[in-house]
Amino acid sequence: MRIAKPLLLVTTPIGVAGAIYEAYRQAGGLVILMVALMSLIAVAFGSLVYTIRREAAQEKLRTAAKVNAAEQS
């Protein structure tokens, strides 16, 4: 896992860029649809991560507030 994770983080974008180039060579204008679909998926994934992090932060604040209230009582 120590080697695999950085390797995947580096090779995946390179592979995607290569695939987009080959798609352009093979199908020309259809690569626009492929890039649009990949952009849509990236935005959906990003919004999911943002929502999860925001809800986790809110839960952490609520828990801290309960602990502070319990300590003051």
ZAMI-914845 format. One record per residue: residue in one letter; x, y, z of N, C-alpha, C, CB in turn. Coordinates in steps of 0.02 Angstrom, whole numbers, plus 50000, padded with zeros to 5 digits. Atoms other than C-alpha are relative to their C-alpha. Glycine has a CB too. Example, Ala and Ser with C-alpha at 12.3 -4.5 7.8 and 13.67 -1.06 7.14 Angstrom:
# residues 2
A	50045	49941	50000	50615	49775	50390	50045	50060	50000	49950	50001	50062
S	49958	49941	49997	50684	49947	50357	49961	50055	50037	50020	50023	49929
# end
This chain:
# residues 73
M	50041	49940	50000	50000	50000	50000	50043	50063	50000	49953	50000	50060
R	49956	49942	49996	50146	50116	50035	50023	50022	49931	50060	49984	50045
I	49977	49984	50068	50203	50107	49853	49941	50007	49952	50048	49946	49975
A	50056	50002	50048	50036	50073	49767	49961	50065	49997	49954	49943	50018
K	50040	49939	49999	49945	50229	49822	50032	50058	49962	49988	50021	50072
P	49969	49946	50040	50071	50358	49756	50005	49982	49926	50068	50016	50027
L	49995	50022	50070	50093	50254	49599	49934	50010	49964	50021	49926	49997
L	50066	49989	50030	49905	50258	49566	49984	50074	49992	49947	49966	50042
L	50013	49929	50004	49896	50443	49603	50037	50033	49942	50019	50034	50065
V	49962	49973	50056	50028	50475	49470	49978	49972	49933	50074	49987	50011
T	50014	50032	50064	49982	50349	49336	49929	50010	49975	50015	49927	50004
T	50069	49992	50022	49794	50376	49334	49990	50062	49957	49954	50003	50060
P	50008	49942	50044	49797	50556	49268	50037	49993	49933	50024	50063	50035
I	49963	50011	50063	49930	50506	49141	49961	49955	49954	50070	49970	50015
G	50041	50046	50039	49821	50362	49083	49938	50033	49971	49980	49941	50042
V	50060	49964	50024	49667	50473	49069	50019	50048	49944	49967	50038	50058
A	49978	49954	50053	49763	50602	48968	50017	49961	49936	50061	50041	50023
G	49985	50042	50059	49827	50465	48853	49937	49974	49967	50044	49941	50021
A	50063	50024	50027	49652	50396	48832	49963	50055	49962	49956	49972	50055
I	50033	49945	50034	49584	50567	48787	50035	50014	49933	50000	50064	50044
Y	49962	49989	50062	49722	50590	48658	49982	49946	49948	50076	50000	50013
E	50016	50054	50047	49687	50419	48580	49928	50005	49976	50012	49932	50033
A	50070	49992	50021	49500	50453	48580	49994	50055	49948	49956	50016	50062
Y	50000	49947	50050	49533	50614	48486	50026	49975	49933	50042	50060	50024
R	49973	50027	50062	49639	50521	48359	49951	49953	49965	50065	49962	50014
Q	50046	50050	50028	49506	50386	48335	49933	50030	49980	49990	49944	50049
A	50069	49978	50010	49341	50479	48347	49992	50075	49991	49959	49978	50058
G	50004	49928	50012	49382	50664	48334	49955	50036	50049	49976	50013	49931
G	50044	49958	49960	49238	50768	48399	49965	49965	50057	49949	50031	49956
L	50034	50036	49945	49164	50631	48507	50038	50004	50066	49990	49928	49981
V	49961	49992	49939	49304	50663	48630	49970	50054	50044	50074	50016	49984
I	50033	49947	49961	49206	50818	48683	49948	49969	50047	49967	50052	49954
L	50050	50033	49958	49067	50705	48747	50034	49961	50056	49957	49952	49958
M	49965	50038	49950	49192	50596	48838	50027	50046	50055	50058	49961	49969
V	49974	49952	49951	49273	50747	48923	49942	50029	50041	50040	50056	49965
A	50058	49973	49964	49101	50816	48967	49975	49950	50052	49943	50018	49951
L	50023	50051	49953	49050	50651	49047	50049	49993	50058	49992	49933	49964
M	49951	50006	49947	49213	50638	49144	49997	50061	50046	50071	49993	49971
S	50007	49939	49959	49191	50819	49203	49939	49996	50045	49996	50062	49956
L	50061	50008	49960	49014	50782	49262	50011	49952	50057	49943	49976	49955
I	49986	50049	49948	49072	50630	49358	50047	50030	50053	50032	49936	49971
A	49954	49969	49952	49215	50729	49437	49964	50051	50044	50057	50035	49962
V	50037	49951	49960	49097	50868	49492	49954	49964	50050	49958	50047	49954
A	50044	50038	49955	48975	50741	49565	50040	49970	50058	49963	49944	49962
F	49958	50029	49949	49115	50654	49659	50026	50053	50048	50059	49962	49969
G	49976	49945	49959	49185	50819	49721	49946	50027	50047	50026	50056	49956
S	50054	49975	49957	49016	50876	49785	49983	49949	50054	49938	50016	49958
L	50012	50052	49949	48994	50710	49875	50052	50005	50055	50002	49930	49968
V	49946	49994	49950	49163	50728	49962	49990	50063	50041	50068	50001	49965
Y	50012	49937	49964	49123	50910	50006	49943	49992	50051	49984	50056	49950
T	50057	50010	49955	48955	50860	50082	50018	49957	50060	49941	49969	49962
I	49980	50044	49945	49030	50719	50184	50045	50037	50049	50036	49937	49973
R	49955	49962	49956	49168	50832	50252	49963	50053	50039	50056	50031	49961
R	50038	49948	49966	49045	50971	50292	49957	49970	50056	49955	50038	49950
E	50042	50031	49949	48928	50853	50386	50042	49973	50057	49959	49944	49969
A	49955	50025	49947	49074	50776	50481	50022	50058	50045	50061	49964	49970
A	49980	49941	49961	49131	50950	50535	49943	50024	50044	50024	50056	49954
Q	50058	49979	49961	48955	50995	50592	49989	49952	50058	49937	50003	49956
E	50009	50049	49947	48942	50833	50691	50054	50009	50054	50003	49929	49971
K	49946	49988	49952	49110	50869	50772	49986	50061	50043	50068	50009	49963
L	50018	49940	49961	49051	51043	50824	49943	49985	50048	49979	50057	49952
R	50056	50018	49956	48889	50971	50894	50024	49959	50059	49946	49962	49961
T	49974	50042	49946	48984	50841	50994	50040	50042	50049	50044	49944	49971
A	49961	49957	49956	49104	50972	51061	49955	50045	50042	50049	50043	49959
A	50047	49958	49963	48958	51083	51110	49966	49962	50056	49948	50030	49954
K	50032	50042	49948	48875	50939	51205	50049	49987	50056	49976	49933	49970
V	49950	50013	49948	49037	50900	51296	50011	50062	50042	50067	49976	49969
N	49992	49938	49963	49060	51083	51344	49940	50014	50045	50010	50059	49953
A	50060	49989	49960	48880	51094	51405	49999	49953	50059	49937	49992	49957
A	49999	50049	49946	48901	50936	51508	50053	50018	50053	50014	49930	49972
E	49947	49980	49953	49063	51001	51586	49979	50060	50042	50064	50015	49961
Q	50021	49940	49964	48982	51166	51635	49944	49986	50050	49978	50054	49951
S	50056	50016	49955	48835	51081	51720	50022	49971	50065	49954	49953	49968
# end
